[in-house]
Amino acid sequence: MTILEVGKKAPQFELPNQDEENKTLDDYNGKWLVAYFILEMTLQDVL
């Protein structure tokens, strides 16, 4: 896993949106974008 430094550019990636359309960072070039990632873990994963 890569840990990003504050102020550095994010690497290119592609993810589906709520309409199941794949989007990349380039799709939002020149626009404000807030990316929020949630790590799903269970107690089993931690132990």
C-alpha positions as CSV (number, residue, x, y, z in Angstrom):
1,M,0.0,0.0,0.0
2,T,1.3,3.5,-0.9
3,I,0.9,6.2,1.7
4,L,0.5,9.6,0.2
5,E,2.2,12.7,1.6
6,V,0.1,15.8,2.2
7,G,0.3,18.2,-0.7
8,K,1.5,15.6,-3.2
9,K,-0.5,14.6,-6.3
10,A,-2.5,11.5,-6.1
11,P,-1.5,8.6,-8.5
12,Q,-3.9,7.8,-11.4
13,F,-6.6,5.3,-10.6
14,E,-10.0,4.3,-11.9
15,L,-13.1,3.6,-9.8
16,P,-16.8,3.1,-10.6
17,N,-19.2,5.9,-9.6
18,Q,-22.8,5.6,-8.3
19,D,-24.0,5.0,-11.9
20,E,-21.4,2.2,-12.5
21,E,-19.4,4.4,-14.9
22,N,-15.6,4.1,-14.5
23,K,-14.1,7.5,-13.6
24,T,-10.4,8.6,-13.4
25,L,-8.9,11.6,-11.8
26,D,-8.5,13.1,-15.3
27,D,-12.4,13.2,-15.5
28,Y,-12.3,15.8,-12.8
29,N,-9.3,17.9,-14.0
30,G,-9.9,21.6,-13.2
31,K,-12.8,20.8,-10.8
32,W,-12.9,20.4,-7.1
33,L,-12.9,16.8,-6.0
34,V,-13.1,15.3,-2.5
35,A,-12.1,11.6,-2.4
36,Y,-13.1,9.8,0.8
37,F,-11.9,6.2,1.2
38,I,-13.4,4.0,3.9
39,L,-11.4,0.9,5.0
40,E,-13.7,-1.9,5.8
41,M,-12.3,-4.1,8.6
42,T,-13.8,-6.5,11.0
43,L,-12.5,-7.6,14.4
44,Q,-11.4,-10.8,12.7
45,D,-9.2,-8.8,10.3
46,V,-7.4,-7.1,13.2
47,L,-6.7,-10.2,15.3
